[in-house]
Amino acid sequence: MEKILIVGCKRTMDSVCIACSRCMVAFNRREGEFSRYKDQEAQLLGILSCGDCPGAGIVTRLAQINLWNKPMGEKPTKVHIAPCILDHCPHKEPIINKIKAKAGVEVIEGTHPYKPENIFA
């Protein structure tokens, strides 16, 4: 079974993206980049922020996820990078590179497909 961890932008998660619902809805519906799990068992293990600009603590935060979940025998098998990092973060390249270098699991760029063309849509 796949255990999915989503990594997003702290600032967006705290002030713009209400409860990260778009990522969670996409996961539950198996839409967007989560469509790859349509015919298999997968669980959302957690949603983790980058730690704030410039994402310097992301590797430590990933390690903490493993330590925190170790007593339960849970660890991510895939990491998805949320649109709030992919589309808006000026530090996205170093953040994604650090995650890919240290996660030890597949890192997938993307989560949900729900991006309005304009704010009045």
TIGUFI-520319 format. One record per residue (C-alpha): residue number from 1; x, y, z. Coordinates in steps of 0.5 Angstrom, whole numbers. Layout:
<rs>
<r k="NUM" x="X" y="Y" z="Z"/>
...
</rs>
This chain:
<rs>
<r k="1" x="0" y="0" z="0"/>
<r k="2" x="2" y="7" z="-2"/>
<r k="3" x="3" y="12" z="4"/>
<r k="4" x="3" y="19" z="1"/>
<r k="5" x="6" y="25" z="4"/>
<r k="6" x="4" y="32" z="1"/>
<r k="7" x="9" y="38" z="2"/>
<r k="8" x="7" y="45" z="1"/>
<r k="9" x="9" y="52" z="2"/>
<r k="10" x="8" y="54" z="10"/>
<r k="11" x="6" y="61" z="8"/>
<r k="12" x="1" y="59" z="3"/>
<r k="13" x="-2" y="53" z="8"/>
<r k="14" x="-2" y="58" z="14"/>
<r k="15" x="-6" y="64" z="10"/>
<r k="16" x="-9" y="62" z="3"/>
<r k="17" x="-10" y="55" z="2"/>
<r k="18" x="-16" y="53" z="7"/>
<r k="19" x="-15" y="47" z="10"/>
<r k="20" x="-11" y="44" z="4"/>
<r k="21" x="-17" y="42" z="2"/>
<r k="22" x="-16" y="42" z="-5"/>
<r k="23" x="-10" y="37" z="-4"/>
<r k="24" x="-14" y="33" z="0"/>
<r k="25" x="-20" y="33" z="-5"/>
<r k="26" x="-16" y="31" z="-10"/>
<r k="27" x="-13" y="25" z="-6"/>
<r k="28" x="-20" y="22" z="-4"/>
<r k="29" x="-22" y="23" z="-12"/>
<r k="30" x="-16" y="20" z="-14"/>
<r k="31" x="-15" y="26" z="-19"/>
<r k="32" x="-9" y="30" z="-22"/>
<r k="33" x="-3" y="27" z="-20"/>
<r k="34" x="-6" y="22" z="-15"/>
<r k="35" x="-10" y="19" z="-21"/>
<r k="36" x="-4" y="14" z="-21"/>
<r k="37" x="-7" y="11" z="-15"/>
<r k="38" x="-14" y="10" z="-18"/>
<r k="39" x="-13" y="2" z="-18"/>
<r k="40" x="-9" y="1" z="-12"/>
<r k="41" x="-9" y="2" z="-4"/>
<r k="42" x="-6" y="9" z="-2"/>
<r k="43" x="-7" y="13" z="4"/>
<r k="44" x="-5" y="20" z="6"/>
<r k="45" x="0" y="20" z="11"/>
<r k="46" x="0" y="27" z="12"/>
<r k="47" x="1" y="34" z="10"/>
<r k="48" x="8" y="38" z="11"/>
<r k="49" x="10" y="45" z="10"/>
<r k="50" x="17" y="47" z="8"/>
<r k="51" x="18" y="50" z="14"/>
<r k="52" x="18" y="57" z="12"/>
<r k="53" x="22" y="61" z="7"/>
<r k="54" x="27" y="59" z="4"/>
<r k="55" x="26" y="52" z="6"/>
<r k="56" x="32" y="51" z="9"/>
<r k="57" x="29" y="46" z="14"/>
<r k="58" x="26" y="41" z="10"/>
<r k="59" x="30" y="35" z="10"/>
<r k="60" x="30" y="36" z="18"/>
<r k="61" x="22" y="36" z="18"/>
<r k="62" x="22" y="30" z="13"/>
<r k="63" x="27" y="26" z="18"/>
<r k="64" x="22" y="29" z="24"/>
<r k="65" x="16" y="25" z="20"/>
<r k="66" x="20" y="19" z="20"/>
<r k="67" x="21" y="19" z="27"/>
<r k="68" x="14" y="22" z="29"/>
<r k="69" x="11" y="16" z="26"/>
<r k="70" x="16" y="10" z="27"/>
<r k="71" x="13" y="8" z="33"/>
<r k="72" x="7" y="6" z="29"/>
<r k="73" x="11" y="3" z="23"/>
<r k="74" x="9" y="9" z="18"/>
<r k="75" x="13" y="12" z="13"/>
<r k="76" x="12" y="15" z="7"/>
<r k="77" x="13" y="11" z="0"/>
<r k="78" x="12" y="17" z="-4"/>
<r k="79" x="12" y="25" z="-3"/>
<r k="80" x="8" y="30" z="-7"/>
<r k="81" x="10" y="37" z="-8"/>
<r k="82" x="4" y="41" z="-8"/>
<r k="83" x="2" y="47" z="-13"/>
<r k="84" x="3" y="52" z="-8"/>
<r k="85" x="11" y="51" z="-8"/>
<r k="86" x="11" y="49" z="-16"/>
<r k="87" x="7" y="55" z="-18"/>
<r k="88" x="9" y="60" z="-13"/>
<r k="89" x="15" y="59" z="-9"/>
<r k="90" x="21" y="63" z="-11"/>
<r k="91" x="25" y="57" z="-7"/>
<r k="92" x="22" y="51" z="-11"/>
<r k="93" x="28" y="49" z="-14"/>
<r k="94" x="33" y="48" z="-8"/>
<r k="95" x="27" y="45" z="-4"/>
<r k="96" x="25" y="40" z="-9"/>
<r k="97" x="32" y="38" z="-10"/>
<r k="98" x="33" y="37" z="-3"/>
<r k="99" x="27" y="33" z="-2"/>
<r k="100" x="29" y="29" z="-8"/>
<r k="101" x="36" y="28" z="-5"/>
<r k="102" x="34" y="26" z="2"/>
<r k="103" x="27" y="23" z="2"/>
<r k="104" x="29" y="16" z="-1"/>
<r k="105" x="23" y="15" z="-4"/>
<r k="106" x="19" y="17" z="-11"/>
<r k="107" x="18" y="25" z="-11"/>
<r k="108" x="12" y="27" z="-15"/>
<r k="109" x="11" y="34" z="-17"/>
<r k="110" x="4" y="36" z="-17"/>
<r k="111" x="-2" y="34" z="-13"/>
<r k="112" x="-9" y="37" z="-15"/>
<r k="113" x="-12" y="40" z="-22"/>
<r k="114" x="-16" y="45" z="-19"/>
<r k="115" x="-13" y="52" z="-21"/>
<r k="116" x="-18" y="57" z="-23"/>
<r k="117" x="-16" y="61" z="-29"/>
<r k="118" x="-17" y="68" z="-25"/>
<r k="119" x="-20" y="69" z="-19"/>
<r k="120" x="-27" y="71" z="-21"/>
<r k="121" x="-28" y="65" z="-24"/>
</rs>
